[in-house]
């Protein structure tokens, strides 16, 4: 038998008076399940005003429609009363879980947010501070080479060094760790820089993923994929600093001036910033070294008629990059006759020409880890050096295979 509107309204009034269905049930002697059923039937029948929340809930948003000066409709959004307050996560923490206490009707009575110290907010800062404390102004002066080739400049790209990657020979075919990385990559860098023709200016261009992981946990910062890692984060960061510093010092022996840009990749968003900060401090007293510390994920540089660009390659397809180059730099585009964009990320050589722009991805000099070894991914390992004539052409290209 259908209940009368009066009986349904009585149930709503009881719950509103006593605060909860359980309290109203105890006070009235009506079974909890019966009272709960009547409250929901009252809501379905429109007996609960839309501008009043269901018991146990508060209004989070109110809206109305007015026609000819009269309110013709009203609506509200409701949230559990306990959920209305705002919890501010402490600095340096992140929310890692949520717990809730609910009553028999499913109403949230209490709620807890579990937080943890975010290593990407605090530990990394401390690690960087500790590592770079030895670097401020510490650059020793290297004698300037006798170079008169003012019409050329050389780009030395550093694609995907993945410092901190570990590989086990029985899984991947060869062992790889921090020590091996330093020895093999730096030997190759000595060779490629020595073989480069003389130039007045050199550009050290990090193409992203200089480090294999971006904090104390060896995972990719965006997807959270676990990585095979060698060493604690401060040790890996220090090794990366030493290797790039050695590369800059080699360049200073070859070129009168050296420019450095470290682009971020999908493995080292924050560490790339740390590297740039450390090097700007290390070489702050060296007039022959300059740093481009732009936070952009793109690098653009025009010297004479040569217009170059670079990005890691994880955000934009190679075929789309020439349009980005032209849109972001219309004047440099107009003033250049040779245009090229460098990419990393995919670890193998690939080249396309789109709109008169040569877009190239470069090999990484590192060994395969287990993930790439177990999958289809295979490519050679190389380091590079490209020399350009400011009149608008490539003058020389050197590749050293590892």
Rosetta blueprint (number, residue, H / E / L):
1 X L
2 X L
3 X L
4 X L
5 X H
6 X H
7 X H
8 X H
9 X H
10 X H
11 X H
12 X H
13 X H
14 X H
15 X H
16 X H
17 X H
18 X H
19 X L
20 X L
21 X H
22 X H
23 X H
24 X H
25 X H
26 X H
27 X H
28 X H
29 X L
30 X L
31 X L
32 X H
33 X H
34 X H
35 X H
36 X H
37 X H
38 X H
39 X H
40 X H
41 X H
42 X H
43 X H
44 X H
45 X L
46 X L
47 X L
48 X L
49 X L
50 X L
51 X L
52 X L
53 X L
54 X L
55 X L
56 X L
57 X E
58 X E
59 X E
60 X E
61 X E
62 X E
63 X E
64 X E
65 X E
66 X E
67 X E
68 X L
69 X L
70 X E
71 X E
72 X E
73 X E
74 X E
75 X E
76 X E
77 X E
78 X E
79 X E
80 X E
81 X H
82 X H
83 X H
84 X L
85 X L
86 X L
87 X L
88 X L
89 X L
90 X L
91 X L
92 X L
93 X E
94 X E
95 X E
96 X E
97 X E
98 X E
99 X E
100 X E
101 X E
102 X E
103 X L
104 X L
105 X L
106 X L
107 X L
108 X E
109 X E
110 X E
111 X E
112 X E
113 X E
114 X E
115 X E
116 X E
117 X E
118 X L
119 X L
120 X L
121 X L
122 X L
123 X H
124 X H
125 X H
126 X H
127 X H
128 X H
129 X H
130 X H
131 X H
132 X H
133 X L
134 X L
135 X L
136 X L
137 X L
138 X L
139 X L
140 X L
141 X L
142 X L
143 X L
144 X L
145 X L
146 X L
147 X L
148 X L
149 X L
150 X L
151 X L
152 X E
153 X E
154 X E
155 X E
156 X E
157 X E
158 X E
159 X L
160 X L
161 X L
162 X L
163 X E
164 X L
165 X E
166 X L
167 X E
168 X L
169 X H
170 X H
171 X H
172 X H
173 X L
174 X L
175 X L
176 X E
177 X L
178 X H
179 X H
180 X H
181 X H
182 X H
183 X H
184 X H
185 X H
186 X H
187 X H
188 X H
189 X H
190 X H
191 X H
192 X H
193 X H
194 X H
195 X H
196 X L
197 X L
198 X L
199 X E
200 X E
201 X E
202 X E
203 X E
204 X E
205 X E
206 X E
207 X L
208 X L
209 X L
210 X L
211 X E
212 X L
213 X L
214 X L
215 X L
216 X L
217 X L
218 X L
219 X E
220 X L
221 X L
222 X L
223 X L
224 X L
225 X L
226 X E
227 X L
228 X L
229 X E
230 X L
231 X L
232 X L
233 X H
234 X H
235 X H
236 X H
237 X H
238 X H
239 X H
240 X H
241 X H
242 X H
243 X H
244 X H
245 X H
246 X H
247 X H
248 X H
249 X H
250 X H
251 X H
252 X H
253 X H
254 X H
255 X E
256 X E
257 X E
258 X E
259 X E
260 X E
261 X E
262 X E
263 X L
264 X L
265 X L
266 X L
267 X L
268 X L
269 X H
270 X H
271 X H
272 X H
273 X H
274 X H
275 X H
276 X H
277 X H
278 X H
279 X H
280 X H
281 X H
282 X H
283 X L
284 X L
285 X L
286 X L
287 X L
288 X L
289 X E
290 X E
291 X E
292 X L
293 X L
294 X L
295 X L
296 X L
297 X L
298 X L
299 X E
300 X E
301 X E
302 X E
303 X E
304 X L
305 X L
306 X E
307 X E
308 X E
309 X E
310 X E
311 X E
312 X L
313 X L
314 X L
315 X L
316 X L
317 X L
318 X H
319 X H
320 X H
321 X H
322 X H
323 X H
324 X H
325 X H
326 X H
327 X H
328 X H
329 X L
330 X H
331 X H
332 X H
333 X H
334 X H
335 X L
336 X L
337 X L
338 X E
339 X E
340 X E
341 X E
342 X E
343 X E
344 X L
345 X L
346 X L
347 X L
348 X L
349 X L
350 X E
351 X E
352 X E
353 X E
354 X E
355 X L
356 X L
357 X E
358 X E
359 X E
360 X E
361 X E
362 X L
363 X L
364 X L
365 X L
366 X L
367 X L
368 X L
369 X L
370 X H
371 X H
372 X H
373 X H
374 X H
375 X L
376 X L
377 X L
378 X L
379 X L
380 X L
381 X L
382 X E
383 X E
384 X E
385 X E
386 X E
387 X E
388 X E
389 X E
390 X L
391 X L
392 X L
393 X E
394 X E
395 X E
396 X E
397 X E
398 X E
399 X E
400 X E
401 X E
402 X L
